[in-house]
Amino acid sequence: MCAENNPPSDQEPPQVPPTGTLLVDAGRSDRVGEFRGVAGPRWSLRPVCGGAEWEAEPASLRAPSPMERLRAEVVRCNARSEGRIL
């Protein structure tokens, strides 16, 4: 096997999470969103209380802290109780 056929890779590509997984987008002021799918090299996220999806670079995404997760769940519950999402 020749080294020319195997380009060097500093990082492995991130594992695609299951749909609905909460992620924090560091590229958008730590905005929390639900993973919706892959759009080419970028990932699609949606606000936890509904709304327009946005695309993010996988490298700028991370798992939420316990406090960020709790805040996102409270936002979702409040929106659901007000009838903004089902």
ABEGO torsion letter per residue (X at the ends): XBAAABBBBABBBBBBBBBGBBBBBAABGGBBBBBAEBBEABBBBBBAAEEBBBBBBAAABBBBBAAAAAAAAAAAAAAAAAGABX
